[in-house]
C-alpha cells in the first residue's frame, strides 16, 4: 500500500488541539504546524498529534506512525495509504 512522510512542527501546551498552517520549508517540503494541549512528557504530545492528524485525515490512528523526532518539536510521521497530495488536500479542506 502507498503512503507518505509528513513533517509536522508541534507546539505542545498550545491551549488547543488544532492545525495552524501548512507551510513550505526552506528545502521546499510541506510542513504542517500544529498545536496540542498535551505536555511534551511521557509521549503525551506525540499521542495528541497523532490523534489530531488522524481525525483531520479521516484515518484510524493506527495508519499514522511517528518515524522521527519523538523528542523534537519537528516530527516526521508516516501516513499509510495516502500520498502527499491527498494528505494536504484533506488537511486544507
Jmol script that loads the backbone (N, CA, C; Angstrom):
load data "model"
ATOM      1  N   UNK A   1       0.835  -1.177   0.000  1.00  0.00           N
ATOM      2  CA  UNK A   1       0.000   0.000   0.000  1.00  0.00           C
ATOM      3  C   UNK A   1       0.881   1.243   0.000  1.00  0.00           C
ATOM      4  N   UNK A   2       0.395   2.323  -0.563  1.00  0.00           N
ATOM      5  CA  UNK A   2       1.165   3.550  -0.654  1.00  0.00           C
ATOM      6  C   UNK A   2       1.142   4.307   0.671  1.00  0.00           C
ATOM      7  N   UNK A   3       1.928   5.326   0.730  1.00  0.00           N
ATOM      8  CA  UNK A   3       1.980   6.168   1.909  1.00  0.00           C
ATOM      9  C   UNK A   3       2.911   7.328   1.662  1.00  0.00           C
ATOM     10  N   UNK A   4       3.048   8.193   2.646  1.00  0.00           N
ATOM     11  CA  UNK A   4       3.957   9.324   2.504  1.00  0.00           C
ATOM     12  C   UNK A   4       4.465   9.752   3.870  1.00  0.00           C
ATOM     13  N   UNK A   5       5.541  10.503   3.827  1.00  0.00           N
ATOM     14  CA  UNK A   5       6.080  11.118   5.033  1.00  0.00           C
ATOM     15  C   UNK A   5       5.470  12.497   5.168  1.00  0.00           C
ATOM     16  N   UNK A   6       5.151  12.859   6.393  1.00  0.00           N
ATOM     17  CA  UNK A   6       4.566  14.154   6.681  1.00  0.00           C
ATOM     18  C   UNK A   6       5.384  14.808   7.783  1.00  0.00           C
ATOM     19  N   UNK A   7       5.931  15.994   7.488  1.00  0.00           N
ATOM     20  CA  UNK A   7       6.689  16.737   8.501  1.00  0.00           C
ATOM     21  C   UNK A   7       5.733  17.640   9.264  1.00  0.00           C
ATOM     22  N   UNK A   8       5.891  17.642  10.586  1.00  0.00           N
ATOM     23  CA  UNK A   8       4.990  18.379  11.460  1.00  0.00           C
ATOM     24  C   UNK A   8       5.820  19.175  12.461  1.00  0.00           C
ATOM     25  N   UNK A   9       5.463  20.442  12.644  1.00  0.00           N
ATOM     26  CA  UNK A   9       6.078  21.296  13.671  1.00  0.00           C
ATOM     27  C   UNK A   9       5.043  21.448  14.780  1.00  0.00           C
ATOM     28  N   UNK A  10       5.397  21.016  15.994  1.00  0.00           N
ATOM     29  CA  UNK A  10       4.447  20.923  17.094  1.00  0.00           C
ATOM     30  C   UNK A  10       4.704  21.988  18.157  1.00  0.00           C
ATOM     31  N   UNK A  11       3.622  22.593  18.630  1.00  0.00           N
ATOM     32  CA  UNK A  11       3.676  23.475  19.796  1.00  0.00           C
ATOM     33  C   UNK A  11       2.912  22.771  20.906  1.00  0.00           C
ATOM     34  N   UNK A  12       3.633  22.138  21.851  1.00  0.00           N
ATOM     35  CA  UNK A  12       2.949  21.493  22.978  1.00  0.00           C
ATOM     36  C   UNK A  12       2.440  22.554  23.950  1.00  0.00           C
ATOM     37  N   UNK A  13       1.465  22.175  24.762  1.00  0.00           N
ATOM     38  CA  UNK A  13       0.825  23.106  25.698  1.00  0.00           C
ATOM     39  C   UNK A  13       0.355  24.359  24.968  1.00  0.00           C
ATOM     40  N   UNK A  14      -0.217  24.148  23.779  1.00  0.00           N
ATOM     41  CA  UNK A  14      -0.631  25.252  22.930  1.00  0.00           C
ATOM     42  C   UNK A  14      -2.021  25.778  23.211  1.00  0.00           C
ATOM     43  N   UNK A  15      -2.693  25.266  24.222  1.00  0.00           N
ATOM     44  CA  UNK A  15      -4.000  25.779  24.601  1.00  0.00           C
ATOM     45  C   UNK A  15      -5.172  25.170  23.846  1.00  0.00           C
ATOM     46  N   UNK A  16      -4.908  24.526  22.729  1.00  0.00           N
ATOM     47  CA  UNK A  16      -5.968  23.901  21.926  1.00  0.00           C
ATOM     48  C   UNK A  16      -5.331  22.843  21.047  1.00  0.00           C
ATOM     49  N   UNK A  17      -6.142  21.901  20.601  1.00  0.00           N
ATOM     50  CA  UNK A  17      -5.680  20.905  19.634  1.00  0.00           C
ATOM     51  C   UNK A  17      -6.159  21.371  18.270  1.00  0.00           C
ATOM     52  N   UNK A  18      -5.233  21.877  17.446  1.00  0.00           N
ATOM     53  CA  UNK A  18      -5.639  22.375  16.137  1.00  0.00           C
ATOM     54  C   UNK A  18      -4.465  22.437  15.167  1.00  0.00           C
ATOM     55  N   UNK A  19      -4.814  22.460  13.892  1.00  0.00           N
ATOM     56  CA  UNK A  19      -3.837  22.644  12.829  1.00  0.00           C
ATOM     57  C   UNK A  19      -3.794  24.129  12.539  1.00  0.00           C
ATOM     58  N   UNK A  20      -2.628  24.735  12.682  1.00  0.00           N
ATOM     59  CA  UNK A  20      -2.491  26.174  12.488  1.00  0.00           C
ATOM     60  C   UNK A  20      -2.241  26.554  11.036  1.00  0.00           C
ATOM     61  N   UNK A  21      -1.365  25.817  10.359  1.00  0.00           N
ATOM     62  CA  UNK A  21      -0.998  26.215   8.995  1.00  0.00           C
ATOM     63  C   UNK A  21      -0.275  25.083   8.292  1.00  0.00           C
ATOM     64  N   UNK A  22      -0.260  25.180   6.986  1.00  0.00           N
ATOM     65  CA  UNK A  22       0.569  24.303   6.169  1.00  0.00           C
ATOM     66  C   UNK A  22       1.521  25.232   5.433  1.00  0.00           C
ATOM     67  N   UNK A  23       2.814  25.017   5.656  1.00  0.00           N
ATOM     68  CA  UNK A  23       3.836  25.883   5.090  1.00  0.00           C
ATOM     69  C   UNK A  23       4.798  25.071   4.244  1.00  0.00           C
ATOM     70  N   UNK A  24       5.659  25.782   3.552  1.00  0.00           N
ATOM     71  CA  UNK A  24       6.740  25.154   2.808  1.00  0.00           C
ATOM     72  C   UNK A  24       8.044  25.568   3.476  1.00  0.00           C
ATOM     73  N   UNK A  25       8.873  24.581   3.823  1.00  0.00           N
ATOM     74  CA  UNK A  25      10.134  24.918   4.481  1.00  0.00           C
ATOM     75  C   UNK A  25      11.166  25.378   3.456  1.00  0.00           C
ATOM     76  N   UNK A  26      12.356  25.697   3.925  1.00  0.00           N
ATOM     77  CA  UNK A  26      13.420  26.222   3.060  1.00  0.00           C
ATOM     78  C   UNK A  26      13.865  25.222   1.990  1.00  0.00           C
ATOM     79  N   UNK A  27      13.632  23.944   2.206  1.00  0.00           N
ATOM     80  CA  UNK A  27      14.007  22.918   1.224  1.00  0.00           C
ATOM     81  C   UNK A  27      12.865  22.630   0.239  1.00  0.00           C
ATOM     82  N   UNK A  28      11.726  23.308   0.406  1.00  0.00           N
ATOM     83  CA  UNK A  28      10.602  23.108  -0.498  1.00  0.00           C
ATOM     84  C   UNK A  28       9.654  21.995  -0.105  1.00  0.00           C
ATOM     85  N   UNK A  29       9.797  21.475   1.103  1.00  0.00           N
ATOM     86  CA  UNK A  29       8.919  20.406   1.590  1.00  0.00           C
ATOM     87  C   UNK A  29       7.773  20.993   2.403  1.00  0.00           C
ATOM     88  N   UNK A  30       6.648  20.316   2.386  1.00  0.00           N
ATOM     89  CA  UNK A  30       5.491  20.756   3.175  1.00  0.00           C
ATOM     90  C   UNK A  30       5.749  20.516   4.654  1.00  0.00           C
ATOM     91  N   UNK A  31       5.296  21.462   5.458  1.00  0.00           N
ATOM     92  CA  UNK A  31       5.440  21.390   6.905  1.00  0.00           C
ATOM     93  C   UNK A  31       4.105  21.806   7.511  1.00  0.00           C
ATOM     94  N   UNK A  32       3.519  20.931   8.306  1.00  0.00           N
ATOM     95  CA  UNK A  32       2.239  21.210   8.941  1.00  0.00           C
ATOM     96  C   UNK A  32       2.518  21.700  10.354  1.00  0.00           C
ATOM     97  N   UNK A  33       2.013  22.878  10.674  1.00  0.00           N
ATOM     98  CA  UNK A  33       2.172  23.450  12.017  1.00  0.00           C
ATOM     99  C   UNK A  33       0.927  23.131  12.823  1.00  0.00           C
ATOM    100  N   UNK A  34       1.124  22.467  13.967  1.00  0.00           N
ATOM    101  CA  UNK A  34       0.009  22.100  14.838  1.00  0.00           C
ATOM    102  C   UNK A  34       0.303  22.525  16.266  1.00  0.00           C
ATOM    103  N   UNK A  35      -0.757  22.653  17.043  1.00  0.00           N
ATOM    104  CA  UNK A  35      -0.607  22.871  18.483  1.00  0.00           C
ATOM    105  C   UNK A  35      -1.505  21.871  19.196  1.00  0.00           C
ATOM    106  N   UNK A  36      -1.015  21.412  20.327  1.00  0.00           N
ATOM    107  CA  UNK A  36      -1.783  20.467  21.146  1.00  0.00           C
ATOM    108  C   UNK A  36      -1.757  20.934  22.594  1.00  0.00           C
ATOM    109  N   UNK A  37      -2.793  20.582  23.337  1.00  0.00           N
ATOM    110  CA  UNK A  37      -2.867  20.948  24.754  1.00  0.00           C
ATOM    111  C   UNK A  37      -1.921  20.120  25.611  1.00  0.00           C
ATOM    112  N   UNK A  38      -1.595  18.929  25.155  1.00  0.00           N
ATOM    113  CA  UNK A  38      -0.797  17.986  25.956  1.00  0.00           C
ATOM    114  C   UNK A  38       0.619  18.511  26.197  1.00  0.00           C
ATOM    115  N   UNK A  39       1.169  18.101  27.317  1.00  0.00           N
ATOM    116  CA  UNK A  39       2.547  18.442  27.666  1.00  0.00           C
ATOM    117  C   UNK A  39       3.504  17.518  26.921  1.00  0.00           C
ATOM    118  N   UNK A  40       4.724  17.994  26.697  1.00  0.00           N
ATOM    119  CA  UNK A  40       5.702  17.164  25.991  1.00  0.00           C
ATOM    120  C   UNK A  40       6.403  16.175  26.921  1.00  0.00           C
ATOM    121  N   UNK A  41       5.638  15.446  27.708  1.00  0.00           N
ATOM    122  CA  UNK A  41       6.207  14.484  28.646  1.00  0.00           C
ATOM    123  C   UNK A  41       5.539  13.135  28.451  1.00  0.00           C
ATOM    124  N   UNK A  42       6.327  12.088  28.583  1.00  0.00           N
ATOM    125  CA  UNK A  42       5.826  10.716  28.504  1.00  0.00           C
ATOM    126  C   UNK A  42       5.079  10.423  27.207  1.00  0.00           C
ATOM    127  N   UNK A  43       5.430  11.113  26.128  1.00  0.00           N
ATOM    128  CA  UNK A  43       4.821  10.854  24.834  1.00  0.00           C
ATOM    129  C   UNK A  43       3.414  11.393  24.679  1.00  0.00           C
ATOM    130  N   UNK A  44       2.950  12.193  25.649  1.00  0.00           N
ATOM    131  CA  UNK A  44       1.573  12.705  25.600  1.00  0.00           C
ATOM    132  C   UNK A  44       1.353  13.611  24.391  1.00  0.00           C
ATOM    133  N   UNK A  45       2.295  14.509  24.122  1.00  0.00           N
ATOM    134  CA  UNK A  45       2.140  15.415  22.977  1.00  0.00           C
ATOM    135  C   UNK A  45       2.197  14.633  21.666  1.00  0.00           C
ATOM    136  N   UNK A  46       3.060  13.643  21.572  1.00  0.00           N
ATOM    137  CA  UNK A  46       3.138  12.830  20.354  1.00  0.00           C
ATOM    138  C   UNK A  46       1.818  12.110  20.095  1.00  0.00           C
ATOM    139  N   UNK A  47       1.243  11.543  21.147  1.00  0.00           N
ATOM    140  CA  UNK A  47      -0.037  10.851  21.003  1.00  0.00           C
ATOM    141  C   UNK A  47      -1.139  11.828  20.599  1.00  0.00           C
ATOM    142  N   UNK A  48      -1.114  13.034  21.149  1.00  0.00           N
ATOM    143  CA  UNK A  48      -2.114  14.044  20.807  1.00  0.00           C
ATOM    144  C   UNK A  48      -1.986  14.482  19.353  1.00  0.00           C
ATOM    145  N   UNK A  49      -0.754  14.595  18.864  1.00  0.00           N
ATOM    146  CA  UNK A  49      -0.525  14.972  17.461  1.00  0.00           C
ATOM    147  C   UNK A  49      -1.086  13.894  16.539  1.00  0.00           C
ATOM    148  N   UNK A  50      -0.803  12.651  16.843  1.00  0.00           N
ATOM    149  CA  UNK A  50      -1.299  11.554  16.009  1.00  0.00           C
ATOM    150  C   UNK A  50      -2.818  11.521  16.028  1.00  0.00           C
ATOM    151  N   UNK A  51      -3.420  11.697  17.189  1.00  0.00           N
ATOM    152  CA  UNK A  51      -4.881  11.701  17.293  1.00  0.00           C
ATOM    153  C   UNK A  51      -5.473  12.850  16.482  1.00  0.00           C
ATOM    154  N   UNK A  52      -4.904  14.040  16.596  1.00  0.00           N
ATOM    155  CA  UNK A  52      -5.390  15.214  15.868  1.00  0.00           C
ATOM    156  C   UNK A  52      -5.302  15.012  14.357  1.00  0.00           C
ATOM    157  N   UNK A  53      -4.148  14.553  13.884  1.00  0.00           N
ATOM    158  CA  UNK A  53      -3.968  14.382  12.444  1.00  0.00           C
ATOM    159  C   UNK A  53      -4.806  13.230  11.902  1.00  0.00           C
ATOM    160  N   UNK A  54      -4.945  12.155  12.661  1.00  0.00           N
ATOM    161  CA  UNK A  54      -5.786  11.038  12.213  1.00  0.00           C
ATOM    162  C   UNK A  54      -7.223  11.503  12.035  1.00  0.00           C
ATOM    163  N   UNK A  55      -7.716  12.284  12.985  1.00  0.00           N
ATOM    164  CA  UNK A  55      -9.079  12.802  12.889  1.00  0.00           C
ATOM    165  C   UNK A  55      -9.216  13.724  11.677  1.00  0.00           C
ATOM    166  N   UNK A  56      -8.243  14.614  11.469  1.00  0.00           N
ATOM    167  CA  UNK A  56      -8.299  15.549  10.340  1.00  0.00           C
ATOM    168  C   UNK A  56      -8.210  14.830   8.995  1.00  0.00           C
ATOM    169  N   UNK A  57      -7.476  13.715   8.958  1.00  0.00           N
ATOM    170  CA  UNK A  57      -7.307  12.961   7.713  1.00  0.00           C
ATOM    171  C   UNK A  57      -8.405  11.924   7.497  1.00  0.00           C
ATOM    172  N   UNK A  58      -9.214  11.679   8.504  1.00  0.00           N
ATOM    173  CA  UNK A  58     -10.259  10.669   8.388  1.00  0.00           C
ATOM    174  C   UNK A  58      -9.702   9.259   8.373  1.00  0.00           C
ATOM    175  N   UNK A  59      -8.632   9.050   9.124  1.00  0.00           N
ATOM    176  CA  UNK A  59      -7.968   7.743   9.190  1.00  0.00           C
ATOM    177  C   UNK A  59      -7.925   7.252  10.631  1.00  0.00           C
ATOM    178  N   UNK A  60      -7.843   5.944  10.825  1.00  0.00           N
ATOM    179  CA  UNK A  60      -7.602   5.443  12.182  1.00  0.00           C
ATOM    180  C   UNK A  60      -6.176   5.796  12.612  1.00  0.00           C
ATOM    181  N   UNK A  61      -5.975   5.982  13.910  1.00  0.00           N
ATOM    182  CA  UNK A  61      -4.645   6.337  14.418  1.00  0.00           C
ATOM    183  C   UNK A  61      -3.587   5.305  14.051  1.00  0.00           C
ATOM    184  N   UNK A  62      -3.998   4.069  13.864  1.00  0.00           N
ATOM    185  CA  UNK A  62      -3.048   3.006  13.532  1.00  0.00           C
ATOM    186  C   UNK A  62      -2.400   3.209  12.162  1.00  0.00           C
ATOM    187  N   UNK A  63      -2.957   4.084  11.329  1.00  0.00           N
ATOM    188  CA  UNK A  63      -2.405   4.348   9.996  1.00  0.00           C
ATOM    189  C   UNK A  63      -1.359   5.452  10.007  1.00  0.00           C
ATOM    190  N   UNK A  64      -1.116   6.073  11.176  1.00  0.00           N
ATOM    191  CA  UNK A  64      -0.082   7.084  11.321  1.00  0.00           C
ATOM    192  C   UNK A  64       0.976   6.551  12.274  1.00  0.00           C
ATOM    193  N   UNK A  65       2.227   6.781  11.926  1.00  0.00           N
ATOM    194  CA  UNK A  65       3.324   6.272  12.738  1.00  0.00           C
ATOM    195  C   UNK A  65       4.396   7.341  12.857  1.00  0.00           C
ATOM    196  N   UNK A  66       4.845   7.624  14.062  1.00  0.00           N
ATOM    197  CA  UNK A  66       5.928   8.567  14.288  1.00  0.00           C
ATOM    198  C   UNK A  66       7.239   7.884  13.925  1.00  0.00           C
ATOM    199  N   UNK A  67       7.936   8.395  12.907  1.00  0.00           N
ATOM    200  CA  UNK A  67       9.165   7.745  12.452  1.00  0.00           C
ATOM    201  C   UNK A  67      10.419   8.525  12.813  1.00  0.00           C
ATOM    202  N   UNK A  68      10.294   9.802  13.162  1.00  0.00           N
ATOM    203  CA  UNK A  68      11.464  10.592  13.560  1.00  0.00           C
ATOM    204  C   UNK A  68      11.001  11.781  14.385  1.00  0.00           C
ATOM    205  N   UNK A  69      11.842  12.195  15.326  1.00  0.00           N
ATOM    206  CA  UNK A  69      11.577  13.395  16.099  1.00  0.00           C
ATOM    207  C   UNK A  69      10.742  13.200  17.341  1.00  0.00           C
ATOM    208  N   UNK A  70      10.816  12.050  17.960  1.00  0.00           N
ATOM    209  CA  UNK A  70       9.990  11.772  19.138  1.00  0.00           C
ATOM    210  C   UNK A  70      10.207  12.799  20.251  1.00  0.00           C
ATOM    211  N   UNK A  71      11.409  13.345  20.380  1.00  0.00           N
ATOM    212  CA  UNK A  71      11.682  14.325  21.430  1.00  0.00           C
ATOM    213  C   UNK A  71      11.918  15.722  20.865  1.00  0.00           C
ATOM    214  N   UNK A  72      11.656  15.903  19.604  1.00  0.00           N
ATOM    215  CA  UNK A  72      11.864  17.195  18.934  1.00  0.00           C
ATOM    216  C   UNK A  72      10.517  17.853  18.644  1.00  0.00           C
ATOM    217  N   UNK A  73      10.535  19.161  18.434  1.00  0.00           N
ATOM    218  CA  UNK A  73       9.300  19.851  18.040  1.00  0.00           C
ATOM    219  C   UNK A  73       8.958  19.571  16.581  1.00  0.00           C
ATOM    220  N   UNK A  74       9.971  19.269  15.770  1.00  0.00           N
ATOM    221  CA  UNK A  74       9.737  18.912  14.377  1.00  0.00           C
ATOM    222  C   UNK A  74       9.763  17.397  14.271  1.00  0.00           C
ATOM    223  N   UNK A  75       8.654  16.844  13.818  1.00  0.00           N
ATOM    224  CA  UNK A  75       8.478  15.392  13.773  1.00  0.00           C
ATOM    225  C   UNK A  75       8.203  14.944  12.347  1.00  0.00           C
ATOM    226  N   UNK A  76       8.506  13.695  12.071  1.00  0.00           N
ATOM    227  CA  UNK A  76       8.166  13.096  10.784  1.00  0.00           C
ATOM    228  C   UNK A  76       7.251  11.914  11.056  1.00  0.00           C
ATOM    229  N   UNK A  77       6.100  11.941  10.394  1.00  0.00           N
ATOM    230  CA  UNK A  77       5.117  10.870  10.531  1.00  0.00           C
ATOM    231  C   UNK A  77       4.983  10.139   9.212  1.00  0.00           C
ATOM    232  N   UNK A  78       4.711   8.852   9.280  1.00  0.00           N
ATOM    233  CA  UNK A  78       4.381   8.074   8.090  1.00  0.00           C
ATOM    234  C   UNK A  78       2.865   7.947   8.069  1.00  0.00           C
ATOM    235  N   UNK A  79       2.262   8.350   6.950  1.00  0.00           N
ATOM    236  CA  UNK A  79       0.822   8.240   6.766  1.00  0.00           C
ATOM    237  C   UNK A  79       0.598   7.110   5.774  1.00  0.00           C
ATOM    238  N   UNK A  80       0.040   6.021   6.247  1.00  0.00           N
ATOM    239  CA  UNK A  80      -0.172   4.834   5.427  1.00  0.00           C
ATOM    240  C   UNK A  80      -1.446   4.968   4.607  1.00  0.00           C
ATOM    241  N   UNK A  81      -1.324   4.754   3.298  1.00  0.00           N
ATOM    242  CA  UNK A  81      -2.495   4.704   2.442  1.00  0.00           C
ATOM    243  C   UNK A  81      -2.831   5.972   1.690  1.00  0.00           C
ATOM    244  N   UNK A  82      -2.137   7.074   1.987  1.00  0.00           N
ATOM    245  CA  UNK A  82      -2.375   8.333   1.283  1.00  0.00           C
ATOM    246  C   UNK A  82      -1.056   8.894   0.770  1.00  0.00           C
ATOM    247  N   UNK A  83      -1.099   9.528  -0.401  1.00  0.00           N
ATOM    248  CA  UNK A  83       0.111  10.216  -0.865  1.00  0.00           C
ATOM    249  C   UNK A  83       0.085  11.657  -0.349  1.00  0.00           C
ATOM    250  N   UNK A  84       1.153  12.402  -0.583  1.00  0.00           N
ATOM    251  CA  UNK A  84       1.277  13.744  -0.021  1.00  0.00           C
ATOM    252  C   UNK A  84       0.169  14.682  -0.505  1.00  0.00           C
ATOM    253  N   UNK A  85      -0.187  14.596  -1.766  1.00  0.00           N
ATOM    254  CA  UNK A  85      -1.246  15.455  -2.307  1.00  0.00           C
ATOM    255  C   UNK A  85      -2.572  15.171  -1.605  1.00  0.00           C
ATOM    256  N   UNK A  86      -2.896  13.894  -1.402  1.00  0.00           N
ATOM    257  CA  UNK A  86      -4.134  13.524  -0.714  1.00  0.00           C
ATOM    258  C   UNK A  86      -4.126  14.031   0.732  1.00  0.00           C
ATOM    259  N   UNK A  87      -2.984  13.892   1.402  1.00  0.00           N
ATOM    260  CA  UNK A  87      -2.873  14.343   2.797  1.00  0.00           C
ATOM    261  C   UNK A  87      -3.113  15.846   2.864  1.00  0.00           C
ATOM    262  N   UNK A  88      -2.415  16.602   2.031  1.00  0.00           N
ATOM    263  CA  UNK A  88      -2.551  18.062   2.081  1.00  0.00           C
ATOM    264  C   UNK A  88      -3.964  18.506   1.702  1.00  0.00           C
ATOM    265  N   UNK A  89      -4.571  17.842   0.727  1.00  0.00           N
ATOM    266  CA  UNK A  89      -5.953  18.165   0.358  1.00  0.00           C
ATOM    267  C   UNK A  89      -6.908  17.965   1.533  1.00  0.00           C
ATOM    268  N   UNK A  90      -6.726  16.880   2.261  1.00  0.00           N
ATOM    269  CA  UNK A  90      -7.609  16.592   3.395  1.00  0.00           C
ATOM    270  C   UNK A  90      -7.375  17.567   4.551  1.00  0.00           C
ATOM    271  N   UNK A  91      -6.133  17.991   4.735  1.00  0.00           N
ATOM    272  CA  UNK A  91      -5.839  18.912   5.825  1.00  0.00           C
ATOM    273  C   UNK A  91      -6.334  20.326   5.528  1.00  0.00           C
ATOM    274  N   UNK A  92      -6.372  20.698   4.273  1.00  0.00           N
ATOM    275  CA  UNK A  92      -6.827  22.031   3.878  1.00  0.00           C
ATOM    276  C   UNK A  92      -8.344  22.117   3.873  1.00  0.00           C
ATOM    277  N   UNK A  93      -9.003  21.017   3.568  1.00  0.00           N
ATOM    278  CA  UNK A  93     -10.477  21.016   3.443  1.00  0.00           C
ATOM    279  C   UNK A  93     -11.184  21.285   4.744  1.00  0.00           C
TER     280      UNK A  93
END
end "model"
wireframe off; spacefill off
backbone 0.3
color backbone group
